[in-house]
Amino acid sequence: MGSKRVSLSNFLTRLRGKRVAPQHLLLLVSSCLQRSACDCRLTPSLDHCRACGQCPVCGLRELAAEKGIQVFMATGGRLAAQKAREKSVQAVVAVACRKELLAGLMATFPKATVALELATPHGPCKDTHVDLQDVRRAVESLLK
């Protein structure tokens, strides 16, 4: 049921056709995307990523730099919602587990939000994954 709600929300966001300048788009990602064995502290900024290529974080950081958008790694839903509610944020691409996405969609309404669900090949909250091309398409769908 939850994935249907996320899909419906994404559909409605795309239907609205909202586009924002890069500095007003937030790429909000879950901290569980970081490889659990990594010793870099990446929250809230991804600046310390060593770009080892063993998790999707370096690709997300590169995408954010390329597009000139904000990127924030959250350790939990409250922190993510707080960041998404900032006045400088007009649209959000959120990458998290289904539970966090559903809560986040409620917290960020009425801001345009595209939600992408994490793959959890190692179980919840550990070494999760997201398709970087899906993230790129979501980001580009919200940019002017």
C-alpha positions as CSV (number, residue, x, y, z in Angstrom):
1,M,0.0,0.0,0.0
2,G,2.8,2.4,0.9
3,S,4.5,2.2,-2.5
4,K,1.2,3.1,-4.2
5,R,1.0,6.3,-2.1
6,V,4.6,7.2,-3.0
7,S,3.9,6.5,-6.7
8,L,0.7,8.6,-6.6
9,S,2.5,11.5,-4.9
10,N,5.3,11.4,-7.5
11,F,2.6,11.3,-10.3
12,L,0.9,14.3,-8.8
13,T,4.2,16.2,-8.4
14,R,5.0,15.6,-12.0
15,L,1.5,16.6,-13.1
16,R,1.9,20.0,-11.3
17,G,4.9,20.7,-13.5
18,K,6.7,22.7,-10.9
19,R,10.2,23.7,-11.9
20,V,12.7,25.5,-9.7
21,A,16.2,27.0,-10.0
22,P,19.0,24.7,-8.9
23,Q,19.7,26.5,-5.7
24,H,16.2,25.9,-4.5
25,L,16.2,22.1,-5.1
26,L,17.2,19.8,-2.3
27,L,18.5,16.3,-2.8
28,L,17.7,14.7,0.6
29,V,19.3,11.3,1.1
30,S,19.2,8.8,3.9
31,S,22.4,8.1,5.8
32,C,22.0,4.3,5.3
33,L,23.2,4.8,1.7
34,Q,26.7,5.2,3.1
35,R,28.6,1.9,3.2
36,S,28.5,0.7,6.8
37,A,32.2,-0.1,6.9
38,C,33.1,3.4,5.8
39,D,34.8,5.5,8.5
40,C,34.0,8.9,6.9
41,R,31.5,11.1,8.7
42,L,29.2,12.3,5.9
43,T,26.3,13.7,7.8
44,P,25.1,16.3,7.2
45,S,27.5,17.2,4.4
46,L,28.9,14.8,1.8
47,D,32.1,16.9,1.5
48,H,34.2,14.3,3.3
49,C,33.3,11.4,0.9
50,R,36.5,9.9,-0.4
51,A,34.8,8.9,-3.7
52,C,35.9,5.2,-3.3
53,G,32.9,4.1,-5.4
54,Q,31.8,1.4,-2.9
55,C,28.4,3.1,-2.2
56,P,26.2,5.5,-4.1
57,V,27.2,8.5,-2.1
58,C,30.0,9.7,-4.4
59,G,27.6,9.6,-7.4
60,L,25.0,11.6,-5.5
61,R,27.6,14.2,-4.5
62,E,28.8,14.5,-8.1
63,L,25.3,14.9,-9.3
64,A,24.6,17.6,-6.8
65,A,27.8,19.5,-7.8
66,E,27.1,19.1,-11.5
67,K,23.5,20.4,-11.2
68,G,24.3,23.1,-8.6
69,I,21.7,21.8,-6.2
70,Q,21.7,21.4,-2.4
71,V,22.4,18.0,-1.0
72,F,21.8,16.9,2.6
73,M,22.3,13.5,4.3
74,A,19.8,13.0,7.1
75,T,20.2,10.5,10.0
76,G,16.4,10.5,10.6
77,G,13.0,11.7,9.6
78,R,12.8,14.7,11.9
79,L,16.1,16.1,10.7
80,A,15.1,15.5,7.1
81,A,11.8,17.2,7.5
82,Q,13.4,20.2,9.2
83,K,15.8,20.6,6.3
84,A,13.1,20.2,3.7
85,R,11.0,22.9,5.4
86,E,13.7,25.6,5.1
87,K,12.6,28.6,3.1
88,S,15.4,28.2,0.6
89,V,14.0,24.8,-0.4
90,Q,11.2,25.0,-3.0
91,A,11.3,21.4,-4.2
92,V,12.8,18.1,-2.9
93,V,14.1,14.8,-4.3
94,A,14.0,12.5,-1.4
95,V,15.8,9.1,-1.2
96,A,14.8,7.0,1.7
97,C,13.0,3.8,2.8
98,R,9.2,3.6,2.3
99,K,8.4,4.4,5.9
100,E,10.5,7.6,6.0
101,L,9.2,8.7,2.6
102,L,5.6,8.4,3.6
103,A,6.2,10.5,6.7
104,G,8.4,12.9,4.8
105,L,5.7,13.5,2.1
106,M,3.3,14.5,4.7
107,A,5.9,16.8,6.4
108,T,6.9,18.6,3.2
109,F,3.5,19.1,1.7
110,P,2.8,21.3,-0.3
111,K,6.3,21.5,-1.7
112,A,7.0,19.6,-4.9
113,T,8.6,16.4,-3.8
114,V,9.7,13.4,-5.8
115,A,10.3,10.3,-3.6
116,L,12.6,7.5,-4.5
117,E,12.6,4.3,-2.5
118,L,15.8,2.7,-1.4
119,A,16.7,-0.9,-2.3
120,T,17.6,-2.9,0.8
121,P,19.6,-5.9,-0.3
122,H,21.2,-6.2,3.2
123,G,18.1,-5.6,5.2
124,P,16.7,-2.2,6.4
125,C,19.0,0.6,7.3
126,K,22.3,-1.0,6.2
127,D,24.2,-0.6,3.0
128,T,21.1,0.4,1.0
129,H,21.2,1.4,-2.6
130,V,19.5,3.7,-5.1
131,D,19.7,3.8,-8.9
132,L,21.7,7.0,-9.7
133,Q,19.9,7.3,-13.1
134,D,16.6,7.4,-11.3
135,V,17.9,10.1,-9.0
136,R,19.2,12.1,-12.0
137,R,15.9,11.9,-13.8
138,A,14.0,13.0,-10.7
139,V,16.4,16.0,-10.2
140,E,16.1,17.0,-13.9
141,S,12.3,16.8,-13.8
142,L,12.2,19.5,-11.2
143,L,14.9,21.9,-12.6
144,K,14.2,24.9,-14.7
